[in-house]
Amino acid sequence: MKEREQLAKTLKPQWVWAIALGSAIGWGAFVQPSVWMGGSGPLGAIIGFSIGAVLMMIIAVSYGFLIENFPVSGGEFAYAFKGFGRNHAYIAGWFLVLGYTCIVALNASALALVLKYIFPAVAEQGYMYNIAGWDVYFVEILIASAALIAFAYMNLRGANLSGKIQFIFVICMIIGVLFLFVGAVMHPETAFSNLQPLYNPDISSWSSIILIVAIAPWAFVGFDNVPQAAEEFNFSPKKGFMLIIFSLICAGLIYVLMITATALAMPWQELVDSQPKWGTGDAMSGLFGNWGILILAVALCMGVFTGLNGFFVSSSRLLFAMGRAKIIPSVFGKLHSKYKTPYAGIIFTCIVCLITPWFGRQVLTWVVNMSSVGVTIAYIYTCVVAYKLFKWSRDSYNPIQAFSAVVAPFKKAFSMVGALTGVVFLGLLLIPSSPAFMGVPSLIALFIWIALGVVFYLIKGPEFRKIPKDEMEYLILGTERNDDTEKSG
């Protein structure tokens, strides 16, 4: 068998944590709080995000186990192969490619939203056309395109550069969030009575909470970037689980702090009823003036930048793993001669995303909503594979391993609960009567993507299926075939 390409082990733990947290916190935490409160009320949104974070932590148990045992690029693509073979690996990979790419594009377009709010006269220059109710301006396209090209170039230069910058951006974002929250709490004109009523009075408190819980796969997507980077850890893969947990805790806190800071500024129903372009922006401007807008804009930009960078890392590593496995053209499985980065995946992601600003943000939102289905499917695959590999008990009389023997059944139970949670999330997205139904346009986009996947598989499948199983095991997992698929938990 031909020697497989491997990525250098250069990523430090704090960089990986920053990749996970920065990817999970994008533009939504700074733009959407008023929207979330409008549907669920302040406490409904806060409880919903808290429950969502806990559910993601349950799913993370499976990720931690699989990262430790299979520290390779590809993440869910590799796990699906280990558990169910190459066809399932293709399905998981196909959905994830779309999901990661769309999130890169959405983060780039969010920069134009910030400029439109702060400097509308600048952003709304060069009107071109209207798509699905969204006015497309040439300046917006330029802003999104410049960001995409800049982060593609940075990722092309190496994981060291992208990792360092990611960490700096995340720290700046956290400082901005803490300043806004503490400032809102300490401000003489704010009051916790502004959070009343705590839930949306038009629906039950339970429905208010579920409405937010249902978007957890979208709100916290990014922690699964950790397995995509596992091949590049310069530390033990065992730390992967705790890095994911810490990133989810921090992400949940950021959502809660931004919702609370927005609600404290004024009675939240008045804020929502005024139908602002940017509710949090109006709230911070009212409290702190231009300084509030500046700090919020900087924090938002840091969130957008970290999302761009983190998902560039993930999409390129996923494409690299699929190219190395010969599921997609082999050029994706090659590394840059100088920088040793998966250049083809980075360039491909950039080119595809450069197309999206021309269609307007509304159309892009439809596609991103649809891609949430793909991310949820990847969650399910990961949990089911972990359930398959975990044991209910650990056969060991070694006193040192006694704790592992006790914990083993809990891990298997967590993986089962994680898989069921993923199925529930999937149902909430796909069932029309669900409060989180993604909408007919997104459903149509999903069917189109599935059809494209079937066509591509019919073309590429015969070649893909001819690869011997031992070789496929080596290309994806980096090991020779091992018939003992049961791992102790």
Secondary structure, DSSP 8 states (H G I E B T S, - for coil): ----------B-HHHHHHHHHHHHSSSHHHHSHHHHHHHH-HHHHHHHHHHHHHHHHHHHHHHHHHHHH---TTTHHHHHHHHH-HHHHHHHHHHHHHHHHHHHHHHHHHHHHHHHHH-HHHHS-SEEEEETTEEEEHHHHHHHHHHHHHHHHHHHT-HHHHHHHHHHHHHHHHHHHHHHHHHHHH-TT--GGGG-SSS-TTS-HHHHHHHHHTTHHHHSTTTTHHHHTGGGBSS-GGGHHHHHHHHHHHHHHHHHHHHHHHHHHS-HHHHHHT--SSHHHHHHHHHHTHHHHHHHHHHHHHHHHHHHHHHHHHHHHHHHHHHHTTSS-GGGG---TTT-S-HHHHHHHHHHHHHGGGGHHHHHHHHHHHHHHHHHHHHHHHHHHHHHHS-SS-----GGGHHHHHHHHHHHHHHHHHHHHHHHHHHHHH-TTSTT---HHHHHHHHHHHHHHHHHHHHHHHHHHTS-HHHHHHHHHSS---S------
